[in-house]
Amino acid sequence: MSLVANIIVDVPALQTNKPYTYIIPEVLTDVIQPGMRVVVPFGKGSRKVQGFVVEIKEQTATEIKLKAIESLMDSYPVLTMELLQLGEFLAYQTFSFQIKCYQTMLPAVMRAKYSKKIKIIDEIPETLLWDIFKGKDELSWEEAERQNVLTDLIQLEKEDKVEIDYDVKDKAVVKKIKKIKPALSFEAYEEIREYLRSNAKKQKLFIDILQSMDSETSLSYAELKAFGVTPSTIRSGLEKNWCDVFHEEIYRDPFASSTFEKTRPLPLNQDQAHAFSKIYQTIKEDEHDVFLLQGVTGSGKTEVYLQTIKEVIDKGEGALMLVPEIALTPQMVQRFKSRFGDEVAVLHSGLSNGEKYDEWRKIEKEEAKVVVGARSSIFAPIKNIGIIIIDEEHETSYKQEEFPKYHARDVAIWRGEYHKCPVVLGSATPSLESRARATKGVYSLLELKHRVNDYPMPAVDVIDMREEAKRGNHSMFSEALLTGLKKRIDKQEQSVLLLNRRGFSSFVMCRDCGFVLECPNCDISQTLHMDTRTMKCHYCGHEESIPKKCPKCDSRSIRYYGTGTQKVEKELNELLIDASIIRMDVDTTRKKGSHEKLLNRFANKEANILLGTQMIAKGLDYPDVTLVGVINADTALGLPDFRSAEKTFQLLTQVSGRSGRGEKEGQVIIQSYNPEHYAIQYAKQHDYDSFYKREMHLRHLSEYSPYYYLLKISVSHENEMTAAKKIRQYTDFIRPSLSEKAIILGPTPKSIARTHNRYHFQVLIKYKQEKELTEKIHQLLTETQKEQARGTFISIDYQPLDFI
């Protein structure tokens, strides 16, 4: 009986989570496996589309004439059975399509269009050489398919006699170097030496080197150059058949220039030892549990991570370690590489496509046991996971804002259940959702209540900027903060300054008529950037020159308002002549490796002040930082977001924790125009538990998460009336599936009603248990695809984190 394959196909205008069945051609029967990508004919015109094989089974009797698979895209499964099942779960939970989930799991280089060649790298039978390769050393994949010889070639690949070379359009291909190996015996080289001229020193040197090598040894061109052998000598040797040249695959190492001193496990204090033993117990017994490791800043959570991972490695299993942002990775990579060396692979957006592809292949080939990376590394193809750790689990960057809108925490828990291993969620300020689950016993709570070596938490002073203004101080720096900065400079200590905004000023405004320069595409003011002397929109990227006069009234009374990192840096340099400042924001960290370079400069004390946005608020550990200043603590409090107090408390607590992490006493100065706010007061006292109780009470009263599940449906269109009409239609479509207990908010325009020349409307559904809602939303997703093709964009967000 013939075999068929169930395939999830990629048809942009008609996506579905139901697989299509195709006949497997006889030539592919022994080759094809679930997890491979294929090309199949689709539709009446039999156009060619890509797809993922999710199942292979025997064909049953059917009246429908099935189409056959056209060709294979891979010689091995690019997704494991686990990841195929995970894609199905994600598509259902996040209201998206499996094809998108599968594509998200692969590195970008594998999503690009590419051609494939099969190259001979070792001796193959003469018959195959002439019958298949026609005497050449390579063959295109398409030609191999036409000859029906893929089965033979994949077997040769398994025997390391041929390799499949991916020629990717963006050139993120397998990297190789030329190497030389001896082609003759020791005695043959002796004979050659006798006939060389006495002054042929370079050639004699080359012969000496070749003689010293055995058949298993090879040297790269760079290594031969170091010995004094020139390229022309190598060319001459190749022409005379003294040696053979071949290409050896190497990995692009993003940390090749870095040095990592080996570190040893540190002694654990009582709280750390208790946390370690609880996690280790589940590792030892192959049990799944979710631990919430809540530890104050500087309490040694990372050491607990490192020591539990060591147990997993010793057991022959792998570990996944997630960090929230690229800015955190340099120090985390340093710690992990120093402890585990080459067993660590790193995946984050700061790497090139080629580097990411190589790191992914190291994991896929089981050459790396530990993966450290940002959100998408949760899909790393580790085959035997022993522990998954999410550091700073409260961070919103773990939620993807594009389809599929997954949260890394949910994926981690699913994979933890699959592998029967622990999941550790670490934070000094856990999200209310995670802490509520720990309180209910859904998660196991582990607490680290004290800093390592019992270093004290830093003293926090809250400065009322209204009082500063009354005293005539209209600077962005309070007297206390300026004095504190001067004191640290005099003592050769370091300071960290947080400003929750980038750019020079928030906006430019005409003082005569009140005109504010807005983006032509979005309902938001443009931001002034003095380094490029331009106005920029941080939503759509629109850019224009700074206006010299008001476009509305022609007045020259154009002034800059608000505060940005560039402006703070400028004023600091004027007020503190001795200050050396490193500025870290989106604008100074665009280039590859810039995060690490800036942080290394600060670590080497090339600057005494680190000024930055949220990216400096967490994870940084410098013993000489004794002052942390927060220039504007109120930034998030005025946003239309029920989590604004939680985000403010978390940010202030995290940035406060950068101070006094060594033996020197730390201080934190928080500037605010609303100093009485409970989020600021509890952050001042380092009191998470009191904040949690108060915020949970308010969430209960307002009927928000974690007491209710949330579902946000957004619609956008170039025409405002069309967008408003569609969101109302979709709301009316959903309403009958809801019980009276569900709460519908909206539809209403979004806080920023227009971006990218599109109008945005949204509706928010709050619910506890709605049996029919999930199926209804999936029905909405499927039925609106044609409308999306006509310009009505719909976004469905389960448990949204962004409301602006």
Sequence and secondary structure as in RCSB ss.txt:
>XXXX:A:sequence
MSLVANIIVDVPALQTNKPYTYIIPEVLTDVIQPGMRVVVPFGKGSRKVQGFVVEIKEQTATEIKLKAIESLMDS
YPVLTMELLQLGEFLAYQTFSFQIKCYQTMLPAVMRAKYSKKIKIIDEIPETLLWDIFKGKDELSWEEAERQNVL
TDLIQLEKEDKVEIDYDVKDKAVVKKIKKIKPALSFEAYEEIREYLRSNAKKQKLFIDILQSMDSETSLSYAELK
AFGVTPSTIRSGLEKNWCDVFHEEIYRDPFASSTFEKTRPLPLNQDQAHAFSKIYQTIKEDEHDVFLLQGVTGSG
KTEVYLQTIKEVIDKGEGALMLVPEIALTPQMVQRFKSRFGDEVAVLHSGLSNGEKYDEWRKIEKEEAKVVVGAR
SSIFAPIKNIGIIIIDEEHETSYKQEEFPKYHARDVAIWRGEYHKCPVVLGSATPSLESRARATKGVYSLLELKH
RVNDYPMPAVDVIDMREEAKRGNHSMFSEALLTGLKKRIDKQEQSVLLLNRRGFSSFVMCRDCGFVLECPNCDIS
QTLHMDTRTMKCHYCGHEESIPKKCPKCDSRSIRYYGTGTQKVEKELNELLIDASIIRMDVDTTRKKGSHEKLLN
RFANKEANILLGTQMIAKGLDYPDVTLVGVINADTALGLPDFRSAEKTFQLLTQVSGRSGRGEKEGQVIIQSYNP
EHYAIQYAKQHDYDSFYKREMHLRHLSEYSPYYYLLKISVSHENEMTAAKKIRQYTDFIRPSLSEKAIILGPTPK
SIARTHNRYHFQVLIKYKQEKELTEKIHQLLTETQKEQARGTFISIDYQPLDFI
>XXXX:A:secstr
  EEEEEEE  GGG  SS EEEE  GGGTTT  TT EEEEEETTTTEEEEEEEEEEEE    SS   B  EES S
S SS HHHHHHHHHHHHHTT  HHHHHHHHS HHHHS EEEEEEE S   HHHHHHTSTT SEEEHHHHHHTT H
HHHHHHHHTTSEEEEEEETT    EEEEEEEE S HHHHHHHHHHS TT HHHHHHHHHHHH  TT  EEHHHHH
HHT  HHHHHHHHHTTSEEEEEEEE   TTTT            HHHHHHHHHHHHHHHTT   EEEEEE TTS 
HHHHHHHHHHHHHHTT EEEEE SSGGGHHHHHHHHHHHHGGGEEEE TTS HHHHHHHHHHHHTT  SEEEESG
GGGG   SSEEEEEEETTT GGGB SSSS  BHHHHHHHHHHHHT  EEEEESS  HHHHHHHHHTSSEEEEE S
 GGG    EEEEEEHHHHHHTT  SSS HHHHHHHHHHHHTT EEEEE S  SSBSEEEETTT  B B SSSSSB
 EEETTTTEEE TTT  EEE  SS TTT  S EEEES  HHHHHHHHHHH TT  EEEESTTTT STTHHHHHHH
HHHTTS SEEEESGGGSSS   TTEEEEEES TTTTTTSS TTHHHHHHHHHHHHHTTSS SSS  EEEEEES T
T HHHHHHHTT HHHHHHHHHHHHHHHT TTSSEEEEEEEEESSHHHHHHHHHHHHHHHGGGS TT EEEEEEEE
EEEEETTEEEEEEEEEES  TTHHHHHHHHHHHTHHHHHTT EEEEEES S   
